Amino acid sequence: MLKVHRPTRISLVIRHAIACAAAAALGVSAVAANAESSGKSGAGVRFHGGDEIILQGFHWNVVRTAERNWYNILQSKAQQISEDGFTAIWMPVPWRDNSSWQASSDTRFGGEGYFWADMDKNSRYGDDGQLKQAASALKNKGVKVIYDIVPNHHDRGHSNDSLNLPSGQGYYRSDCSSCDDGDPFMDGGSDFSTAHPDVYDLFKNELVNLKTNYSAGGFRFDFVRGYAPERISAWMSASLDSGYCVGELWKGPSEYPSWDWRHSASWQEILKDFTDASDCSVFDFALKERMQNGSISDWRYGLNGNPSAQWREVAVTFVDNHDTGYSPGPLGGQHHWALPDWKRKMAYAYILSSPGTPVVYWPHMYDWGMRDFIRNLIQLRKSAGVKAYSGVQFHDGFSGLVGTTSGSNGKLLFAIDSNFSSPNQVAGGAWNLAVNEDNGRIRIWRQ
């Protein structure tokens, strides 16, 4: 099968420039011509200026450790979340999830939102009114609300669900052999065919509803390997075109069939292809893979360390999340690809002092004693004006990872697990040591 070539970042920039020129020729002001690009990069990616610092506002076991009370907790912590430096919060799936499955002999998982029944907002995180109050409180404190959206898999067939689409109408992957344009979730029996007009409109209308009635400022799209990325761009254009969006593309090259061009591509190339088609940012699984499998010096090979700003700006960096990492509560959650404990602080030091849009996992921030450390890193990032697209230079000749990030208000020089001793080894000027943790394994200077 031949690779379908997506529009390149450069071609998208050219198209944007042509559109603005055409508007000017028609007598439209420059402000009006650029109004539709509010919140976008020059290439049309919805990344909100590249200055977001995101908190993942839940973990896998919240529906067990704070059942039907989580929205109240978020509302009560809205001020603190804002003061800690977060500009956005990734909210859990807002829909009702009645699923339940045996995780161990004495623990049942389910209800987290990832096998949802209908779009009723009375979920195990809290009720409809609590959700509205929490989202409004966060928005009023300057924290953008980003909802988790699951377009691929739907737990069908419950008698009390408000959403019970019939079989045989092309709504689901199981209705035909070619009506779904992505990978199956598990056996695929509950996978929506998102290209079907009724299914497409179901999600489009719900995104509008979340924007209008639940303070949505953006969306995180789950399991994007399950449906066409162009559909995400269409949904965003129809509902919240100036909003923030990020996709979860967790699929390495070896998982693609041998005839697919991505089978022999790099993790970075696969992520780039998604952003070209979706006009959304993407979780930096290229960096996560190097954190899991490479040396610390290999962390430079994440998408956030790409030489081109056009790719750094779309990289959403993270250490762990509800799927990959441990969670407080039963069985420690899922922890499918958890970073070893000894790397955790070093990983946060890197993602918060380098390009990309960093995401902080709730338990790391508020459950497991890392708040002061992470808060200090956030303040340092903001003071230097580090953005998703900021320049970064990696310095060779030392152990570990050494690099300089150039923000709009100054530079940060990081040395992680390194024998690097002094900034004057790589740069002149006056530098102040701002972070010195773990017996010198984590050091960051500010110029």
PyMOL commands that set and color helices and strands:
alter all, ss='L'
color gray80, all
select helices_A, chain A and resi 9-25+30-35+48-50+62-65+70-76+78-83+128-140+173-175+197-213+224-226+229-239+253-255+261-264+267-278+285-293+296-301+303-305+309-312+330-332+341-353+362-367+371-384+423-425
alter helices_A, ss='H'
color red, helices_A
select strands_A, chain A and resi 54-56+88-91+101-104+107-109+144-149+216-221+244-247+281-283+315-318+357-361+391-394+401-407+410-416+432-437+442-446
alter strands_A, ss='S'
color yellow, strands_A
deselect
rebuild
show_as cartoon
